[in-house]
Amino acid sequence: MKSILAVLAAGLAAGFIAASHAKLPAAPAKSDAEKKALADKDAAAKAKDAADLGKAQDKAVANYKKRHPASMSGKKK
């Protein structure tokens, strides 16, 4: 019984080692339409991120101005 388990364990280990060294086939080349669609998607994501950043910065400035009114008027405490 122990020898059967040892053989199975060795077989599994060999299988895992062989699978870890296997190479996947190369991805097919993208067509011009796919490249353009990907570029448009990336541009839209960048624009959305920039808009979100602008909104977050405006919110932070408004919050700061609300909490620190004296620092905005140039007066010293």
Biopython code that builds the backbone (N, CA, C, O; Angstrom):
import numpy as np
from Bio.PDB.StructureBuilder import StructureBuilder

atoms = [
    (1, "MET", "N", (0.823, -1.191, 0.000)),
    (1, "MET", "CA", (0.000, 0.000, 0.000)),
    (1, "MET", "C", (0.870, 1.260, 0.000)),
    (1, "MET", "O", (0.581, 2.229, -0.703)),
    (2, "LYS", "N", (1.934, 1.228, 0.796)),
    (2, "LYS", "CA", (2.819, 2.383, 0.863)),
    (2, "LYS", "C", (3.543, 2.592, -0.467)),
    (2, "LYS", "O", (3.763, 3.726, -0.890)),
    (3, "SER", "N", (3.909, 1.498, -1.116)),
    (3, "SER", "CA", (4.619, 1.634, -2.386)),
    (3, "SER", "C", (3.705, 2.204, -3.473)),
    (3, "SER", "O", (4.161, 2.953, -4.337)),
    (4, "ILE", "N", (2.428, 1.853, -3.432)),
    (4, "ILE", "CA", (1.479, 2.392, -4.413)),
    (4, "ILE", "C", (1.321, 3.895, -4.212)),
    (4, "ILE", "O", (1.311, 4.657, -5.179)),
    (5, "LEU", "N", (1.198, 4.321, -2.954)),
    (5, "LEU", "CA", (1.074, 5.748, -2.667)),
    (5, "LEU", "C", (2.347, 6.503, -3.065)),
    (5, "LEU", "O", (2.276, 7.624, -3.570)),
    (6, "ALA", "N", (3.490, 5.893, -2.840)),
    (6, "ALA", "CA", (4.751, 6.531, -3.210)),
    (6, "ALA", "C", (4.845, 6.688, -4.726)),
    (6, "ALA", "O", (5.298, 7.725, -5.210)),
    (7, "VAL", "N", (4.428, 5.684, -5.473)),
    (7, "VAL", "CA", (4.453, 5.760, -6.930)),
    (7, "VAL", "C", (3.475, 6.829, -7.421)),
    (7, "VAL", "O", (3.799, 7.592, -8.331)),
    (8, "LEU", "N", (2.283, 6.890, -6.826)),
    (8, "LEU", "CA", (1.313, 7.915, -7.212)),
    (8, "LEU", "C", (1.845, 9.312, -6.906)),
    (8, "LEU", "O", (1.710, 10.216, -7.730)),
    (9, "ALA", "N", (2.438, 9.496, -5.752)),
    (9, "ALA", "CA", (2.986, 10.802, -5.382)),
    (9, "ALA", "C", (4.112, 11.198, -6.331)),
    (9, "ALA", "O", (4.193, 12.355, -6.743)),
    (10, "ALA", "N", (4.972, 10.263, -6.678)),
    (10, "ALA", "CA", (6.064, 10.561, -7.604)),
    (10, "ALA", "C", (5.511, 10.908, -8.984)),
    (10, "ALA", "O", (6.024, 11.810, -9.646)),
    (11, "GLY", "N", (4.479, 10.206, -9.420)),
    (11, "GLY", "CA", (3.856, 10.495, -10.715)),
    (11, "GLY", "C", (3.219, 11.874, -10.743)),
    (11, "GLY", "O", (3.336, 12.604, -11.727)),
    (12, "LEU", "N", (2.539, 12.225, -9.651)),
    (12, "LEU", "CA", (1.931, 13.548, -9.573)),
    (12, "LEU", "C", (3.000, 14.644, -9.573)),
    (12, "LEU", "O", (2.842, 15.669, -10.236)),
    (13, "ALA", "N", (4.072, 14.425, -8.839)),
    (13, "ALA", "CA", (5.150, 15.409, -8.798)),
    (13, "ALA", "C", (5.763, 15.575, -10.185)),
    (13, "ALA", "O", (6.030, 16.699, -10.610)),
    (14, "ALA", "N", (5.987, 14.487, -10.882)),
    (14, "ALA", "CA", (6.545, 14.565, -12.226)),
    (14, "ALA", "C", (5.585, 15.289, -13.172)),
    (14, "ALA", "O", (6.011, 16.064, -14.028)),
    (15, "GLY", "N", (4.300, 15.032, -13.012)),
    (15, "GLY", "CA", (3.299, 15.704, -13.843)),
    (15, "GLY", "C", (3.263, 17.204, -13.594)),
    (15, "GLY", "O", (3.160, 17.992, -14.535)),
    (16, "PHE", "N", (3.348, 17.601, -12.325)),
    (16, "PHE", "CA", (3.349, 19.027, -12.001)),
    (16, "PHE", "C", (4.598, 19.710, -12.559)),
    (16, "PHE", "O", (4.524, 20.832, -13.061)),
    (17, "ILE", "N", (5.721, 19.043, -12.473)),
    (17, "ILE", "CA", (6.967, 19.615, -12.990)),
    (17, "ILE", "C", (6.888, 19.765, -14.507)),
    (17, "ILE", "O", (7.285, 20.792, -15.058)),
    (18, "ALA", "N", (6.378, 18.741, -15.175)),
    (18, "ALA", "CA", (6.261, 18.804, -16.635)),
    (18, "ALA", "C", (5.277, 19.906, -17.045)),
    (18, "ALA", "O", (5.521, 20.624, -18.014)),
    (19, "ALA", "N", (4.177, 20.039, -16.316)),
    (19, "ALA", "CA", (3.179, 21.055, -16.656)),
    (19, "ALA", "C", (3.720, 22.460, -16.425)),
    (19, "ALA", "O", (3.352, 23.389, -17.143)),
    (20, "SER", "N", (4.582, 22.625, -15.439)),
    (20, "SER", "CA", (5.105, 23.955, -15.156)),
    (20, "SER", "C", (6.111, 24.403, -16.209)),
    (20, "SER", "O", (6.370, 25.600, -16.333)),
    (21, "HIS", "N", (6.675, 23.489, -16.957)),
    (21, "HIS", "CA", (7.642, 23.840, -17.988)),
    (21, "HIS", "C", (7.016, 23.904, -19.386)),
    (21, "HIS", "O", (7.710, 24.212, -20.354)),
    (22, "ALA", "N", (5.737, 23.624, -19.501)),
    (22, "ALA", "CA", (5.079, 23.648, -20.802)),
    (22, "ALA", "C", (4.923, 25.087, -21.280)),
    (22, "ALA", "O", (4.751, 25.992, -20.462)),
    (23, "LYS", "N", (4.980, 25.309, -22.571)),
    (23, "LYS", "CA", (4.817, 26.638, -23.146)),
    (23, "LYS", "C", (3.452, 26.733, -23.813)),
    (23, "LYS", "O", (2.980, 25.789, -24.446)),
    (24, "LEU", "N", (2.837, 27.888, -23.655)),
    (24, "LEU", "CA", (1.573, 28.140, -24.318)),
    (24, "LEU", "C", (1.847, 28.641, -25.729)),
    (24, "LEU", "O", (2.896, 29.235, -25.980)),
    (25, "PRO", "N", (0.923, 28.408, -26.651)),
    (25, "PRO", "CA", (1.131, 28.923, -28.006)),
    (25, "PRO", "C", (1.070, 30.455, -27.998)),
    (25, "PRO", "O", (0.431, 31.054, -27.132)),
    (26, "ALA", "N", (1.724, 31.064, -28.945)),
    (26, "ALA", "CA", (1.742, 32.519, -29.033)),
    (26, "ALA", "C", (0.343, 33.040, -29.364)),
    (26, "ALA", "O", (-0.424, 32.399, -30.082)),
    (27, "ALA", "N", (0.038, 34.200, -28.831)),
    (27, "ALA", "CA", (-1.257, 34.811, -29.097)),
    (27, "ALA", "C", (-1.302, 35.269, -30.550)),
    (27, "ALA", "O", (-0.286, 35.697, -31.097)),
    (28, "PRO", "N", (-2.464, 35.181, -31.175)),
    (28, "PRO", "CA", (-2.558, 35.629, -32.568)),
    (28, "PRO", "C", (-2.349, 37.145, -32.655)),
    (28, "PRO", "O", (-2.672, 37.877, -31.719)),
    (29, "ALA", "N", (-1.818, 37.600, -33.766)),
    (29, "ALA", "CA", (-1.573, 39.029, -33.966)),
    (29, "ALA", "C", (-2.898, 39.775, -34.024)),
    (29, "ALA", "O", (-3.888, 39.262, -34.545)),
    (30, "LYS", "N", (-2.908, 40.987, -33.484)),
    (30, "LYS", "CA", (-4.130, 41.790, -33.487)),
    (30, "LYS", "C", (-4.263, 42.523, -34.813)),
    (30, "LYS", "O", (-3.279, 42.968, -35.403)),
    (31, "SER", "N", (-5.493, 42.633, -35.258)),
    (31, "SER", "CA", (-5.753, 43.363, -36.493)),
    (31, "SER", "C", (-5.762, 44.859, -36.193)),
    (31, "SER", "O", (-5.759, 45.272, -35.034)),
    (32, "ASP", "N", (-5.772, 45.656, -37.245)),
    (32, "ASP", "CA", (-5.787, 47.113, -37.071)),
    (32, "ASP", "C", (-7.052, 47.569, -36.354)),
    (32, "ASP", "O", (-7.008, 48.500, -35.550)),
    (33, "ALA", "N", (-8.175, 46.921, -36.639)),
    (33, "ALA", "CA", (-9.434, 47.287, -35.994)),
    (33, "ALA", "C", (-9.372, 46.994, -34.496)),
    (33, "ALA", "O", (-9.843, 47.791, -33.685)),
    (34, "GLU", "N", (-8.795, 45.862, -34.135)),
    (34, "GLU", "CA", (-8.669, 45.526, -32.720)),
    (34, "GLU", "C", (-7.733, 46.487, -32.015)),
    (34, "GLU", "O", (-7.994, 46.893, -30.882)),
    (35, "LYS", "N", (-6.630, 46.858, -32.684)),
    (35, "LYS", "CA", (-5.693, 47.818, -32.103)),
    (35, "LYS", "C", (-6.369, 49.169, -31.886)),
    (35, "LYS", "O", (-6.178, 49.803, -30.848)),
    (36, "LYS", "N", (-7.167, 49.614, -32.878)),
    (36, "LYS", "CA", (-7.859, 50.899, -32.769)),
    (36, "LYS", "C", (-8.890, 50.849, -31.644)),
    (36, "LYS", "O", (-9.016, 51.809, -30.883)),
    (37, "ALA", "N", (-9.617, 49.759, -31.530)),
    (37, "ALA", "CA", (-10.614, 49.632, -30.471)),
    (37, "ALA", "C", (-9.938, 49.651, -29.100)),
    (37, "ALA", "O", (-10.450, 50.270, -28.167)),
    (38, "LEU", "N", (-8.814, 48.991, -28.976)),
    (38, "LEU", "CA", (-8.085, 48.975, -27.714)),
    (38, "LEU", "C", (-7.556, 50.365, -27.376)),
    (38, "LEU", "O", (-7.613, 50.783, -26.219)),
    (39, "ALA", "N", (-7.043, 51.084, -28.370)),
    (39, "ALA", "CA", (-6.541, 52.440, -28.147)),
    (39, "ALA", "C", (-7.675, 53.373, -27.728)),
    (39, "ALA", "O", (-7.500, 54.204, -26.837)),
    (40, "ASP", "N", (-8.840, 53.237, -28.370)),
    (40, "ASP", "CA", (-9.997, 54.065, -28.008)),
    (40, "ASP", "C", (-10.447, 53.765, -26.580)),
    (40, "ASP", "O", (-10.784, 54.675, -25.824)),
    (41, "LYS", "N", (-10.449, 52.498, -26.223)),
    (41, "LYS", "CA", (-10.848, 52.102, -24.869)),
    (41, "LYS", "C", (-9.875, 52.670, -23.839)),
    (41, "LYS", "O", (-10.295, 53.161, -22.791)),
    (42, "ASP", "N", (-8.577, 52.603, -24.135)),
    (42, "ASP", "CA", (-7.570, 53.149, -23.223)),
    (42, "ASP", "C", (-7.704, 54.660, -23.086)),
    (42, "ASP", "O", (-7.564, 55.203, -21.990)),
    (43, "ALA", "N", (-7.977, 55.340, -24.202)),
    (43, "ALA", "CA", (-8.144, 56.795, -24.174)),
    (43, "ALA", "C", (-9.368, 57.179, -23.344)),
    (43, "ALA", "O", (-9.323, 58.146, -22.583)),
    (44, "ALA", "N", (-10.449, 56.435, -23.484)),
    (44, "ALA", "CA", (-11.654, 56.714, -22.711)),
    (44, "ALA", "C", (-11.401, 56.488, -21.225)),
    (44, "ALA", "O", (-11.880, 57.254, -20.389)),
    (45, "ALA", "N", (-10.656, 55.448, -20.895)),
    (45, "ALA", "CA", (-10.340, 55.173, -19.493)),
    (45, "ALA", "C", (-9.465, 56.281, -18.911)),
    (45, "ALA", "O", (-9.665, 56.692, -17.768)),
    (46, "LYS", "N", (-8.498, 56.765, -19.687)),
    (46, "LYS", "CA", (-7.641, 57.859, -19.218)),
    (46, "LYS", "C", (-8.461, 59.129, -19.000)),
    (46, "LYS", "O", (-8.256, 59.837, -18.015)),
    (47, "ALA", "N", (-9.383, 59.418, -19.907)),
    (47, "ALA", "CA", (-10.218, 60.605, -19.774)),
    (47, "ALA", "C", (-11.103, 60.507, -18.536)),
    (47, "ALA", "O", (-11.283, 61.490, -17.818)),
    (48, "LYS", "N", (-11.651, 59.332, -18.290)),
    (48, "LYS", "CA", (-12.497, 59.132, -17.107)),
    (48, "LYS", "C", (-11.671, 59.281, -15.841)),
    (48, "LYS", "O", (-12.123, 59.898, -14.877)),
    (49, "ASP", "N", (-10.471, 58.724, -15.831)),
    (49, "ASP", "CA", (-9.602, 58.842, -14.662)),
    (49, "ASP", "C", (-9.234, 60.301, -14.403)),
    (49, "ASP", "O", (-9.205, 60.741, -13.254)),
    (50, "ALA", "N", (-8.954, 61.048, -15.463)),
    (50, "ALA", "CA", (-8.613, 62.459, -15.309)),
    (50, "ALA", "C", (-9.804, 63.244, -14.762)),
    (50, "ALA", "O", (-9.629, 64.114, -13.909)),
    (51, "ALA", "N", (-11.003, 62.948, -15.239)),
    (51, "ALA", "CA", (-12.200, 63.626, -14.747)),
    (51, "ALA", "C", (-12.439, 63.290, -13.279)),
    (51, "ALA", "O", (-12.772, 64.170, -12.486)),
    (52, "ASP", "N", (-12.272, 62.028, -12.920)),
    (52, "ASP", "CA", (-12.446, 61.611, -11.524)),
    (52, "ASP", "C", (-11.426, 62.296, -10.623)),
    (52, "ASP", "O", (-11.758, 62.715, -9.514)),
    (53, "LEU", "N", (-10.186, 62.411, -11.093)),
    (53, "LEU", "CA", (-9.150, 63.083, -10.317)),
    (53, "LEU", "C", (-9.500, 64.547, -10.121)),
    (53, "LEU", "O", (-9.350, 65.078, -9.021)),
    (54, "GLY", "N", (-9.962, 65.200, -11.169)),
    (54, "GLY", "CA", (-10.355, 66.604, -11.067)),
    (54, "GLY", "C", (-11.481, 66.810, -10.071)),
    (54, "GLY", "O", (-11.456, 67.761, -9.290)),
    (55, "LYS", "N", (-12.464, 65.927, -10.093)),
    (55, "LYS", "CA", (-13.576, 66.020, -9.138)),
    (55, "LYS", "C", (-13.082, 65.824, -7.715)),
    (55, "LYS", "O", (-13.504, 66.543, -6.809)),
    (56, "ALA", "N", (-12.200, 64.866, -7.507)),
    (56, "ALA", "CA", (-11.672, 64.599, -6.170)),
    (56, "ALA", "C", (-10.850, 65.786, -5.671)),
    (56, "ALA", "O", (-10.926, 66.142, -4.495)),
    (57, "GLN", "N", (-10.064, 66.402, -6.561)),
    (57, "GLN", "CA", (-9.270, 67.564, -6.164)),
    (57, "GLN", "C", (-10.177, 68.750, -5.823)),
    (57, "GLN", "O", (-9.931, 69.457, -4.845)),
    (58, "ASP", "N", (-11.212, 68.969, -6.618)),
    (58, "ASP", "CA", (-12.155, 70.053, -6.328)),
    (58, "ASP", "C", (-12.843, 69.830, -4.990)),
    (58, "ASP", "O", (-13.029, 70.771, -4.219)),
    (59, "LYS", "N", (-13.217, 68.597, -4.717)),
    (59, "LYS", "CA", (-13.870, 68.268, -3.450)),
    (59, "LYS", "C", (-12.916, 68.505, -2.273)),
    (59, "LYS", "O", (-13.323, 69.018, -1.231)),
    (60, "ALA", "N", (-11.656, 68.131, -2.447)),
    (60, "ALA", "CA", (-10.676, 68.328, -1.377)),
    (60, "ALA", "C", (-10.443, 69.817, -1.121)),
    (60, "ALA", "O", (-10.338, 70.238, 0.031)),
    (61, "VAL", "N", (-10.361, 70.616, -2.189)),
    (61, "VAL", "CA", (-10.167, 72.058, -2.025)),
    (61, "VAL", "C", (-11.371, 72.685, -1.338)),
    (61, "VAL", "O", (-11.208, 73.520, -0.448)),
    (62, "ALA", "N", (-12.575, 72.295, -1.739)),
    (62, "ALA", "CA", (-13.782, 72.835, -1.117)),
    (62, "ALA", "C", (-13.834, 72.458, 0.359)),
    (62, "ALA", "O", (-14.209, 73.278, 1.197)),
    (63, "ASN", "N", (-13.466, 71.236, 0.678)),
    (63, "ASN", "CA", (-13.455, 70.796, 2.073)),
    (63, "ASN", "C", (-12.429, 71.603, 2.868)),
    (63, "ASN", "O", (-12.706, 72.020, 3.993)),
    (64, "TYR", "N", (-11.249, 71.824, 2.294)),
    (64, "TYR", "CA", (-10.213, 72.580, 2.983)),
    (64, "TYR", "C", (-10.665, 74.017, 3.230)),
    (64, "TYR", "O", (-10.480, 74.562, 4.318)),
    (65, "LYS", "N", (-11.263, 74.624, 2.195)),
    (65, "LYS", "CA", (-11.729, 76.003, 2.337)),
    (65, "LYS", "C", (-12.820, 76.116, 3.394)),
    (65, "LYS", "O", (-12.887, 77.107, 4.121)),
    (66, "LYS", "N", (-13.672, 75.103, 3.480)),
    (66, "LYS", "CA", (-14.748, 75.124, 4.461)),
    (66, "LYS", "C", (-14.189, 75.017, 5.877)),
    (66, "LYS", "O", (-14.697, 75.665, 6.792)),
    (67, "ARG", "N", (-13.163, 74.219, 6.062)),
    (67, "ARG", "CA", (-12.619, 73.977, 7.399)),
    (67, "ARG", "C", (-11.549, 74.990, 7.821)),
    (67, "ARG", "O", (-11.267, 75.130, 9.011)),
    (68, "HIS", "N", (-10.960, 75.687, 6.867)),
    (68, "HIS", "CA", (-9.897, 76.642, 7.170)),
    (68, "HIS", "C", (-10.179, 77.991, 6.495)),
    (68, "HIS", "O", (-9.437, 78.398, 5.601)),
    (69, "PRO", "N", (-11.227, 78.675, 6.907)),
    (69, "PRO", "CA", (-11.566, 79.926, 6.223)),
    (69, "PRO", "C", (-10.530, 81.028, 6.439)),
    (69, "PRO", "O", (-10.336, 81.855, 5.549)),
    (70, "ALA", "N", (-9.862, 81.064, 7.587)),
    (70, "ALA", "CA", (-8.896, 82.127, 7.864)),
    (70, "ALA", "C", (-7.678, 82.014, 6.964)),
    (70, "ALA", "O", (-7.103, 83.033, 6.582)),
    (71, "SER", "N", (-7.275, 80.813, 6.621)),
    (71, "SER", "CA", (-6.077, 80.649, 5.790)),
    (71, "SER", "C", (-6.323, 81.069, 4.341)),
    (71, "SER", "O", (-5.372, 81.337, 3.607)),
    (72, "MET", "N", (-7.563, 81.127, 3.932)),
    (72, "MET", "CA", (-7.881, 81.503, 2.567)),
    (72, "MET", "C", (-7.950, 83.027, 2.409)),
    (72, "MET", "O", (-7.746, 83.534, 1.306)),
    (73, "SER", "N", (-8.234, 83.770, 3.494)),
    (73, "SER", "CA", (-8.388, 85.201, 3.381)),
    (73, "SER", "C", (-7.072, 85.943, 3.507)),
    (73, "SER", "O", (-7.026, 87.148, 3.259)),
    (74, "GLY", "N", (-6.014, 85.272, 3.881)),
    (74, "GLY", "CA", (-4.717, 85.906, 4.026)),
    (74, "GLY", "C", (-4.493, 86.481, 5.410)),
    (74, "GLY", "O", (-3.434, 87.052, 5.672)),
    (75, "LYS", "N", (-5.455, 86.347, 6.292)),
    (75, "LYS", "CA", (-5.327, 86.855, 7.660)),
    (75, "LYS", "C", (-4.543, 85.858, 8.496)),
    (75, "LYS", "O", (-4.617, 84.649, 8.280)),
    (76, "LYS", "N", (-3.799, 86.381, 9.444)),
    (76, "LYS", "CA", (-3.088, 85.515, 10.373)),
    (76, "LYS", "C", (-3.890, 85.413, 11.649)),
    (76, "LYS", "O", (-4.620, 86.328, 12.031)),
    (77, "LYS", "N", (-3.735, 84.277, 12.294)),
    (77, "LYS", "CA", (-4.494, 84.042, 13.531)),
    (77, "LYS", "C", (-3.880, 84.778, 14.694)),
    (77, "LYS", "O", (-4.386, 84.695, 15.813)),
]
sb = StructureBuilder()
sb.init_structure("model")
sb.init_model(0)
sb.init_chain("A")
sb.init_seg("    ")
for serial, (resi, resn, name, xyz) in enumerate(atoms, 1):
    if name == "N":
        sb.init_residue(resn, " ", resi, " ")
    sb.init_atom(name, np.array(xyz, "f"), 0.0, 1.0, " ", f" {name:<3s}", serial, name[0])
structure = sb.get_structure()
